[in-house]
């Protein structure tokens, strides 16, 4: 009897491990296929931006906003080409007036950057492209969808409703005073994993190189982040869900020899 129970436990563990490798499919099975998830995100995004507008937090005219949208529009065609989800994205960018260092993307390409990210760090256009490219990559790689599947498998989701959408975009509800039944469902409680952050860094650097932005700027963004808040201590390196700033810079530097020729060709 004990042997049979042990065998069942081993098989169950193996099945769970295999399923975790296909979390996107699990999300599909519980009703959050790419199309449905993108539509749900679009509705929440629209409501959140309406609230931001009503609080006069939506920046549509400042020099910072114009720069961000200019970079976003230049990157967008390359993000569209990189889309392998099988579902076209309706990309949108909003700029929110907030001193917070933050940017995020919802499923389907609904994005926002806070003015503090650009103004406090004094980002160049190349550095803005590194931030925008990184967030675009999260959407293109469907990291939110994978997080949903993982929640289902590990029992972290209470139900297959709005709460199951806790997907880790890194949205902060505190900075802008938006409401947060709307945005919390997309990730306040579950940041992206280290591996997903690395994937987004790598794809984001490629996108910016293709669009003619210097990939070296992806390193300088994190150098500036270090000056604002150094997260490279040993405890953070072990316990944080995100890579340390230094680890991210090291990984980006390794890929520079591969993407710099792409950047150079785009400049001809």
PEWO-V675100 format. One record per residue. N is the residue number from 1. RES is the residue in one small letter. OMEGA is omega as a letter, one per 40 degrees, with the letter a starting at -180 (none if undefined). NEAR is the number of other ideal C-beta (glycine too) atoms within 12 Angstrom. Layout:
n:N res:RES omega:OMEGA near:NEAR
n:N res:RES omega:OMEGA near:NEAR
This chain:
n:1 res:x omega:i near:7
n:2 res:x omega:a near:8
n:3 res:x omega:i near:9
n:4 res:x omega:i near:10
n:5 res:x omega:i near:11
n:6 res:x omega:i near:12
n:7 res:x omega:i near:13
n:8 res:x omega:a near:14
n:9 res:x omega:i near:14
n:10 res:x omega:i near:14
n:11 res:x omega:i near:14
n:12 res:x omega:i near:15
n:13 res:x omega:i near:15
n:14 res:x omega:i near:14
n:15 res:x omega:i near:16
n:16 res:x omega:i near:21
n:17 res:x omega:i near:16
n:18 res:x omega:a near:15
n:19 res:x omega:i near:22
n:20 res:x omega:i near:22
n:21 res:x omega:i near:16
n:22 res:x omega:a near:20
n:23 res:x omega:i near:33
n:24 res:x omega:i near:32
n:25 res:x omega:i near:23
n:26 res:x omega:i near:30
n:27 res:x omega:i near:36
n:28 res:x omega:a near:24
n:29 res:x omega:a near:19
n:30 res:x omega:i near:25
n:31 res:x omega:i near:22
n:32 res:x omega:i near:38
n:33 res:x omega:a near:25
n:34 res:x omega:a near:32
n:35 res:x omega:a near:23
n:36 res:x omega:a near:24
n:37 res:x omega:i near:40
n:38 res:x omega:i near:36
n:39 res:x omega:i near:22
n:40 res:x omega:i near:33
n:41 res:x omega:a near:42
n:42 res:x omega:i near:27
n:43 res:x omega:i near:23
n:44 res:x omega:i near:35
n:45 res:x omega:a near:37
n:46 res:x omega:i near:21
n:47 res:x omega:a near:24
n:48 res:x omega:a near:38
n:49 res:x omega:i near:31
n:50 res:x omega:i near:18
n:51 res:x omega:i near:25
n:52 res:x omega:i near:31
n:53 res:x omega:a near:20
n:54 res:x omega:i near:15
n:55 res:x omega:i near:19
n:56 res:x omega:i near:14
n:57 res:x omega:a near:27
n:58 res:x omega:a near:27
n:59 res:x omega:a near:32
n:60 res:x omega:a near:21
n:61 res:x omega:a near:15
n:62 res:x omega:i near:17
n:63 res:x omega:i near:16
n:64 res:x omega:i near:29
n:65 res:x omega:a near:27
n:66 res:x omega:i near:20
n:67 res:x omega:a near:31
n:68 res:x omega:a near:37
n:69 res:x omega:i near:29
n:70 res:x omega:i near:22
n:71 res:x omega:i near:39
n:72 res:x omega:a near:37
n:73 res:x omega:i near:23
n:74 res:x omega:i near:27
n:75 res:x omega:a near:45
n:76 res:x omega:a near:30
n:77 res:x omega:a near:19
n:78 res:x omega:i near:32
n:79 res:x omega:i near:41
n:80 res:x omega:i near:23
n:81 res:x omega:a near:17
n:82 res:x omega:a near:27
n:83 res:x omega:i near:27
n:84 res:x omega:a near:18
n:85 res:x omega:a near:27
n:86 res:x omega:a near:15
n:87 res:x omega:i near:25
n:88 res:x omega:i near:17
n:89 res:x omega:i near:33
n:90 res:x omega:a near:24
n:91 res:x omega:i near:32
n:92 res:x omega:i near:27
n:93 res:x omega:i near:39
n:94 res:x omega:i near:38
n:95 res:x omega:a near:39
n:96 res:x omega:i near:42
n:97 res:x omega:a near:29
n:98 res:x omega:i near:33
n:99 res:x omega:a near:20
n:100 res:x omega:i near:28
n:101 res:x omega:a near:28
n:102 res:x omega:i near:33
n:103 res:x omega:a near:46
n:104 res:x omega:i near:46
n:105 res:x omega:i near:46
n:106 res:x omega:i near:47
n:107 res:x omega:i near:47
n:108 res:x omega:i near:40
n:109 res:x omega:i near:40
n:110 res:x omega:a near:37
n:111 res:x omega:i near:47
n:112 res:x omega:i near:44
n:113 res:x omega:i near:46
n:114 res:x omega:a near:38
n:115 res:x omega:i near:36
n:116 res:x omega:a near:26
n:117 res:x omega:a near:39
n:118 res:x omega:a near:40
n:119 res:x omega:i near:25
n:120 res:x omega:i near:20
n:121 res:x omega:a near:32
n:122 res:x omega:a near:20
n:123 res:x omega:i near:35
n:124 res:x omega:i near:22
n:125 res:x omega:i near:29
n:126 res:x omega:i near:30
n:127 res:x omega:i near:35
n:128 res:x omega:i near:44
n:129 res:x omega:i near:47
n:130 res:x omega:i near:49
n:131 res:x omega:a near:49
n:132 res:x omega:i near:49
n:133 res:x omega:i near:47
n:134 res:x omega:a near:47
n:135 res:x omega:i near:47
n:136 res:x omega:a near:48
n:137 res:x omega:i near:39
n:138 res:x omega:a near:46
n:139 res:x omega:a near:51
n:140 res:x omega:a near:42
n:141 res:x omega:i near:37
n:142 res:x omega:i near:43
n:143 res:x omega:i near:43
n:144 res:x omega:a near:48
n:145 res:x omega:i near:47
n:146 res:x omega:i near:36
n:147 res:x omega:i near:42
n:148 res:x omega:i near:44
n:149 res:x omega:i near:35
n:150 res:x omega:i near:35
n:151 res:x omega:i near:32
n:152 res:x omega:a near:34
n:153 res:x omega:a near:29
n:154 res:x omega:i near:18
n:155 res:x omega:a near:11
n:156 res:x omega:a near:20
n:157 res:x omega:i near:28
n:158 res:x omega:i near:15
n:159 res:x omega:a near:16
n:160 res:x omega:i near:20
n:161 res:x omega:a near:16
n:162 res:x omega:a near:25
n:163 res:x omega:a near:22
n:164 res:x omega:a near:35
n:165 res:x omega:i near:43
n:166 res:x omega:a near:33
n:167 res:x omega:i near:49
n:168 res:x omega:i near:38
n:169 res:x omega:i near:45
n:170 res:x omega:i near:42
n:171 res:x omega:i near:46
n:172 res:x omega:i near:29
n:173 res:x omega:a near:28
n:174 res:x omega:a near:17
n:175 res:x omega:a near:29
n:176 res:x omega:i near:36
n:177 res:x omega:i near:20
n:178 res:x omega:a near:33
n:179 res:x omega:i near:21
n:180 res:x omega:h near:24
n:181 res:x omega:a near:19
n:182 res:x omega:a near:29
n:183 res:x omega:a near:38
n:184 res:x omega:a near:26
n:185 res:x omega:a near:40
n:186 res:x omega:i near:49
n:187 res:x omega:a near:38
n:188 res:x omega:a near:26
n:189 res:x omega:a near:26
n:190 res:x omega:a near:30
n:191 res:x omega:i near:26
n:192 res:x omega:a near:37
n:193 res:x omega:i near:25
n:194 res:x omega:a near:24
n:195 res:x omega:i near:20
n:196 res:x omega:i near:36
n:197 res:x omega:i near:33
n:198 res:x omega:i near:29
n:199 res:x omega:a near:26
n:200 res:x omega:i near:42
n:201 res:x omega:a near:43
n:202 res:x omega:i near:34
n:203 res:x omega:i near:37
n:204 res:x omega:i near:46
n:205 res:x omega:i near:47
n:206 res:x omega:a near:38
n:207 res:x omega:a near:44
n:208 res:x omega:i near:48
n:209 res:x omega:i near:36
n:210 res:x omega:a near:31
n:211 res:x omega:i near:39
n:212 res:x omega:i near:26
n:213 res:x omega:a near:39
n:214 res:x omega:a near:30
n:215 res:x omega:i near:40
n:216 res:x omega:i near:28
n:217 res:x omega:i near:37
n:218 res:x omega:i near:47
n:219 res:x omega:a near:31
n:220 res:x omega:i near:29
n:221 res:x omega:a near:40
n:222 res:x omega:i near:38
n:223 res:x omega:i near:25
n:224 res:x omega:i near:28
n:225 res:x omega:i near:31
n:226 res:x omega:a near:21
n:227 res:x omega:i near:16
n:228 res:x omega:a near:20
n:229 res:x omega:a near:16
n:230 res:x omega:a near:16
n:231 res:x omega:a near:25
n:232 res:x omega:i near:23
n:233 res:x omega:a near:15
n:234 res:x omega:a near:11
n:235 res:x omega:i near:10
n:236 res:x omega:i near:19
n:237 res:x omega:a near:19
n:238 res:x omega:a near:14
n:239 res:x omega:a near:12
n:240 res:x omega:i near:21
n:241 res:x omega:a near:22
n:242 res:x omega:i near:28
n:243 res:x omega:i near:31
n:244 res:x omega:i near:28
n:245 res:x omega:a near:31
n:246 res:x omega:i near:23
n:247 res:x omega:i near:25
n:248 res:x omega:a near:36
n:249 res:x omega:i near:30
n:250 res:x omega:a near:19
n:251 res:x omega:i near:26
n:252 res:x omega:i near:40
n:253 res:x omega:a near:24
n:254 res:x omega:a near:19
n:255 res:x omega:a near:29
n:256 res:x omega:i near:27
n:257 res:x omega:i near:16
n:258 res:x omega:a near:17
n:259 res:x omega:i near:35
n:260 res:x omega:i near:25
n:261 res:x omega:i near:17
n:262 res:x omega:i near:25
n:263 res:x omega:a near:29
n:264 res:x omega:i near:18
n:265 res:x omega:a near:13
n:266 res:x omega:a near:24
n:267 res:x omega:a near:15
n:268 res:x omega:none near:8
